[in-house]
Amino acid sequence: MNKKIAVAFWLFVVCLLSSQGVEALPRHSFSARVMAPEVIYLNWSPIPSAVSYEVRLKDAHGVFFTRRDIFTVGCELTVKKHFGTLYWQVRPLDLSGHPLAGFSPWKRCREKTDERLLATGEYDKMPCMPVYPVYSWMPKDNATGYRIVVYYRPSSFSKYHLVRSYYKKAGYDYYDEKPLLQAGEYYWQGIALTEQGKMLGEWSKPQHFRVKTTGVQVAALGDSITHGGGAICTPPDFRLYDWESYSDVPILNIGYSGDTTSAMLRRFSHDVLTYKPRLLIIMGGINDLRVGVKAEQVISNLRQIRYLCWENGITPIFITVLPINSQKMERSIGITPAQQWPLEVGKVNDWIKQQHYYIDIFAKFTDKDGQLRADYTTDGLHPDAIGKRIIGEAVANYLRTTFPSIVQ
C-alpha cells in the first residue's frame, strides 16, 4: 500500500513539472554542474634554474585560470567556480618570466581537506641536518604574516619544550639566525596570520629532525654558497642547490647566508667546536671581496681560521674563491661589485693554493673573460644546480683520495 502511494506521488510531481514547462535534467549532468568554492593545493619538485612558476587550471570547459607569480614549489588556491573535475599543469619561468620548458602533463587536482599551513623542504632527505636551519612553507591566501615555533627535547624520554618563536611578515621562508648546538630531537611548525594578528587556519604538521653533535667526520664552514639555495627564490632546505647533497661523503653544513670571512671567524668557537669535525672544508671570501674588502684582510681571517683548526686538532681544507658575473649581478639583484674584485680574488686564491690541503675549482666556473659562467648562475653570485653538483663531487673525490681512512 505504501509503495503504491509513493509511486502515485512521484507521477504527480512529474506531471506538475511538465505542465510548467520544466525540461527533464540531462543524463550525467553532475559532471557539468557548478561546484561550490573549494581550496586546492598543488606541489611539484624544484626545477633547475626556475625563478618562478606558471600554473594553469582547466575543467570540463577548458582552461579557466592562469597564475604566474608563484615562487614556491607548490601553491594553495581557492577556486570559487568551476565545472566538473579540475586538472592542473605547471611550467618553470626564468628571471624575465620566459618559459624554461613546456608545461607538465595535466594532473588531477586534490582538494585540501584541512586548514593546515603546508610546510615544504627536504631535510628528511639530506645526509646531515644543517647547523643553521631554514623553515619554508606554501604561502596561504590572505595571510599577511606567519608565526614559526621550534620545539626541542634532549632525548626520547623527555618532553618537548618551546625553544624558539619567530614572526615573518609575508614571504614563504625564514632563515634561523640561531645555530643548532644541542644534540637531541626537534620539530618546527608554522601558522598563517591575518593583518590583525589572528590565526588563519591551523598549524602545519610538525616537521621533525634530529641533531647529533658527536662523531662528525667532515663539516663545511662557509657563506650562502655552502648554506644552499639558488636561482634567487629556492631556499637552502632543498637539495637542488645544496652542494653537500651532491657529495657521497656525508658533510655537516655549517654555512650561513651572507657571511664574510670575519663572520666565519667569529662563530668558529661555538659553531665548529660544538661539533669538532676531524676535517673542515673552508669556503668563503667572495662576500668580502665583492664589496671592496682587500685580499690581505680575507687572507688574515682565513689564516686565523686555519690556526684555530690546528689548535683544536681539526684538519683545514680550503676551497678556492669562485668568480662572480658582474653584469648578471647588476641586472638580477641590483648589486654592483667592486671594480677590483678579479685582482683580489686572484690574490686570495694564490694564498689558498699554497696551503697543504686545498681544492681548486676556480677554473671550472670561469669563462673566457674571467667571470662566473653565465650558464652556471641566475643572479651572477650563486652557482645554480650544475655548479653545486661540480662543487659537491669535487669535494667528495678529494676527500676519498686524500683521506680514505677517515671518509670510509
N, C-alpha and C positions, 0 to 999 in steps of 0.2 A: 504494500500500500504506500509506504514512504517513498519507494523507488518511483512509482507512477507519479506521485506528486512532484518529485524533483524534476523528472523529465518534462512534465507539463509546464513547470515554472520556466525552465530554460527555453522551451519552444516559444513561450510568451515573450521572453526577453529578446530573442532573435527577431520575432515578428515586429516587435516595437521598434527596434533599431532600424530594420529595413524600411519601415514606414516613414522614418525620419530622414532617410537618405544616407545613412551612415554606411560606408563601404566596409566590406569584410577585411580584416587585417591580412596582409600578405604572409605567406609561409616564410619562416626563418627571419621574421622582422627583427628579432633580438640582435642580429649581427650588425644592424644599421641604426639602432636607436641611439639617441643622445645619452651619453653616460653622465653620471654625477661627477663633480670635481674630485680628483684624486691626486695623491702625491706619489711620484715615481722616482726611482733612483737608478743611475747608470754608472758603471765603473769599468775601467779598462786599464791595461798595463801602460806605463810610461813609454812613449815613442821617442826614439833618439832624435835630438835636436829640436823637438817640438817646444815652442814657447807658449802656445795656446792651442785650443782645440775648437772645432766647429761640430755641433751636434744637430741632427735633423730627426724629426718625428713624423711618422705617417700613420694614417688609419685607413679605413675602408675607402675613403675618398681621395687618398693620396697624401703628399707632403703638406703639412699644415703648420709646422713650427720649425724655425731655424734659429740657432743661437751661436755666436762666435766668441764671446768674451769669457771663455772657460779656461782657467789657468791651473786647474787641478785635474787629476786622472779620474774624474767622475763628477757627477753633479746631482743635485736634488731638484726636481722640477714639480711645480704644481700645475696640473693640466686641468683647465676649467671645463672645456667641452671637447669631445671627440666622438667619433663614430666607430664602434667596434673595437677590435683588438689593436693595441698600439705596438709599433715597431720603431727601432732607433738605429742610427749609424753615426760614426764619428770619423773625422779626419784631422791630421795634425797641421798646424799652421806655423810659419816662421815668424821672425820678428816683425816683418812688414805685413803680416796677415795673408801671405800667399801660401797655398797648399804645398805641403812637402810630399804628400802622397794622396791617393784616391780615398774615397770613403770606404769604411769597413763594410762587410756584408750586413744586411738587415738582421737585427736580433729582436726578439720579443721583449717588451718592457716588463719589468717586475714592479708590482705595486708595493709601496712601502707600507708595512703593516704596523709600524710604531713611530713614535716621535723622537727617537734617539738621534743624537748627533752621530754622524758616521766618521769614525776615525780611520786614517789611512797610515801609510808607512810600512816598512818591511824589516823591522828589527828582528822579527822572528826568523828571518831567512839569512841574517848576517852571522858570520862566524863568531864575532865578539860584539857586545853592546858598547857603542861609543861612549867615551867618558863625558862628552857634552851632548846630551840628547836634544832632539828637535821633535816637537809634537805637531802633527798635522791632521787635518780633517777636511771633509767636504763642506763648503760654505752652505749655510742654511738660509732659505728665503726669508727676508725681512729681519734678519739678525743684524745688529749694529755693533756687537761685541761678543767676546767669548771668555768664559772662565775655565782655567786649566788647573787641575789639582793633581798632586803626586803623593802616593801613599807608600810606606816602607815598613818592612819588618825584617829583623836580622836573621830569622830562621822560620821554618815552617811550624815551629812550636810556639811562636809568639803571635800577637795580634798586629794587624796593620794600623799605622797611625799617620796622620797627615803631616807631611814634611815640607811641602811647597804649594803655594797657591798664587796664580798669576792671572792678570786680566790682559786681554789682547783686543784692541779696537779693530773690528772687522778683520779682513785677511783670512788666511787658511793655514797658518803655521806659527809656531812660537819657538824661538831659539833660547834654550835654557842657558843662562849665564853661570849657573852653578854646576860644578862637575859632580860626577857620581864617585864619591870617595869612600863609601861604606859598602862592604860586602853584604849581600842579602837579596831579598825579593822586593820588587817594586811593581806598581802599576799606576797608570795615569788615566784620567778621564777628562772630558770636556763637555761643556754645555753652552748653548747659544743664549744670548741675552737680547732683550729689546732695548730701545733707546732709553727707557726709564729704568733699566737695570733688572727687569723682571726676567725670570727664566722662560725661555722659549723652547718648548718641547721637553725632552728628557736627557739625562746624562748619557754619554756614549758608553758602550760596553768597556769594561776595564781592559786595558792593554798591558799585559804582564811582561816583565823582563827581569832577568837576573844578573847581578853584578858579582864577579869573582875577582878579588884583588890579589890572590896568590897564584903562583905557578905561571905567570905571564912570561913567555919567552921573547916575544918581539912586540914592540909598540912603535907608533909613529907620532912624532911631535911636529905640528905644523899649523898652517893657516887654513883658509877655506878650500884650497886645492886638496888638502888632506882631509878636512872635515867632511867634504862631499857637497852634493848639489851641483846643478848645471843648467844650461840653456835658460838662464835667468830665473825661471819660475819653479823648477823642481827642487824641493828641499833635500837636505842630506839624509833623511831617513828612508830614501830609496836607493837601491843598489846600483842603478844605472850609471850614476855619476860618482860612485864611491870606489876609489881605486883599490882600497883594501879588499873589496869583494871580488876583484879580478885576480887576486893572489891565491894560489893554492896552499900557501903557508899562512896560518892564522896570524893576523896582526891587529893589535889593540889600537883603536883610533883615538888619539889624544889631540886631534886637530880642533881649532876653533876659528870660525869665520871672522875675517878682519884682522887677525893677529899680525903684529910686526915681530921682528926678532927680539925686540925689547920685551914685549908681552910674553913671548915664549920663554924667555929667560926668567921673568918674574914668577911665572906659575910652575916652573920646573920642580921646586921643592915639594909642593903639595900634589900636583897632578902626576908627575912622573914617579916620584919616590914613593907615593902610595902604592903603586903597582910594582915598582922596581923591576922592570924587564931586564933580561940579560942583554938584549940588543935593542938599540933605539935608532930608528930611522928619523933623520932630521931634515926637514924640507921647509925653508922659509926665506924671506928676504925681498920678495917682489913687492909686498905692500910697503916696505920702506923705500925701495929704490924708485918706484913709480911716482912718489910724491916728493922726491928730491933729496932723501937721506943719502949721504955719501957711503960708498962701499966700505970705507975704513970703519965706520960705526957698525955696519952689519957684520963685518968680519970680527970685530971686537965682541959683539954679542954671541956670535957662533963659537968663538974661541972660549968664552966663559961657559957656554953650554957644554962644550967638549970637556972642559976641566971638571965640571960637576959630574959628568958621566964617569970619568976616570976615578974621581974621588969616591964614588959610590959603587964601583965595580960593574959599571954598565959600559958596554962597547958602543961608541957612537959611529953611525954610518950616515954620511951626508949625501944628499941628492942635489945635483946642480940646479941653479935657479932657472926657471923657464923664461922664455921671452914673452912679450906681450904684443898685441896688434893694435897700434895706436889709433888707426882710422876706425877700426871696429869699436874700440872703447868709446871714442868720441861720439860715434853715430848711435850706439846702442844704449849706453848708460850715462852719456854726457860727461865723461871724465877725460881730461886731457893730461896725459902722463908727462912727467918731467922730461925735458928735451934730451938730457944726457943719460937716460936710462940704459941704452945699449952699452955704453962705455962702462958704467958702474956694474951692470950685470956681469960683464966680462971679467972685471977685477975680482968680484966675489967668486965666480966660477974658477978662476985661476987658483985662488986660495983653496977652494974645495978639492980641486984635483991634486993638491999637494998633501992631502990627508991620507992616512993609512988605509981607511975604508971609505970608499965613495962610489956612487953610481952616477955615471954621466949620461943623461938623457936629453941634454940641450939640443944636440944636432937633430934628433928625431922630430923635434917640434918646430924647427926653424925653416923659413922659406928663403928664397934667394936674396931677399932684402934684409935678412936678419930679424924678421918679425915672426910672431907666432902664426903658424899656418892658418889661413882663413877657414879652411875646411875642418879644422880641429876645434873651433871655438865659435860661440854665438856672440859673446859680449867682448871678445878681444882680450880677456883677462883669465878666464877659467877654461881649461880644456873640457870638451864635452865627452861623450861616451867613448869614442875611439881613442882619445887622448888618455882617459883614465885607464882604459884597458892596457895601453902601452906602459904606463907607469906601474900598474899592478903586476903585470907579467915580468917587467924588467926587475922589479924588486924581488919577486919570488925566485927568478932564475939566479940572481946574485946571491941570495941567502942560501939556496940549496948548494950552490957551487962553493961558496966561501965558508959557510958554517954548517956543513952537513950533519955534524953530531948534535947540534942544537935544534935545528928545524925539523929533524926526523921525528 
